[in-house]
Amino acid sequence: MVLEVKQVLRMKEGTDETSYGKTSYIQKQVLSLTKSIKEKAIMDFYCKEQPTTLCIADLGCSSAELNTLGVVSELIDATEKARRQLGNGHQEYQVYLNDLPWNDFNTIFRSLESFEDNLKKQMGNNFGHCFVNGVPGSFFGRLFPTKHLHFVHSSYSLMWLSQISKVELPKSLSSIMVVTIKNHRSRRVFPLKQFMQGFIEEAKLHTFNIPQYTPSAEEISFIMEKEGSFNLNQVHISEIGWEANEHYNNNNINDPSSSFDHYDFVKCMRSVAEPLLVSHFGETIIEELFKRYMEIVKVSMANEKNVFVNVTVSLTRKGCSI
């Protein structure tokens, strides 16, 4: 069962209008909200340690290149500001993009050339080198050498459970980590019985689960204290509405009757859940299933404010004080 989950636990691949890369606006809004936390953490580390090569890992990079490479770009930009303030010379960056082996890495890899070109344009002639690598594998196992990483970022990834095991990350990390996880107070997005009852055979319905663990801030603090490898520097609670924000929804902002928000949210959730649903129920039900889901989302968004509650924590490995 563990092997099966690893094979299907991925976002919808490709670059079409229903792919994760095109629809993950909620994840993008979460990344925007946590930008200042990530920037402060990496600048504090760099100013203290000033490593010759700064090693950064994004755990659960998925296939949305604008999200993943956007975070990397922001982290490098923050470090470059600190480097210039200190008067240091060229800085090297080693970036590791991690996800499970069945992730659509190719979508990200195809955009690396333009990403590197944009970095050089933004950072100027004094910019050093950025080396980007893909790291397929579960972060519930060992992925990196001991104390090799300086900064680890993960957003909406560590809550996905490909297996129950001890995370090996503390041995690999030499300093800082910033993690965002959906909180248990978030409204349940897939009320399966509500829109599958009478449509899916009962036996299959009862054996389907979304493999997520969404802890509270208190649970995270307790887990970190019990594990013992990290100091908890900051805990930040944020909320993200189901609706697309104005920047994402600019083509429909003047049309009050538009159902773009409903459709957009359903596409976003579909890009996350479809591989899991197809693996368990087959492809033939998918269109009808999400047609029914659309109706539920319309009613829900019309009658109440729906939000994802997020917990972002900034951690430092013990023994590395900043």
Disulfide bonds with the S-S distance in Angstrom:
none
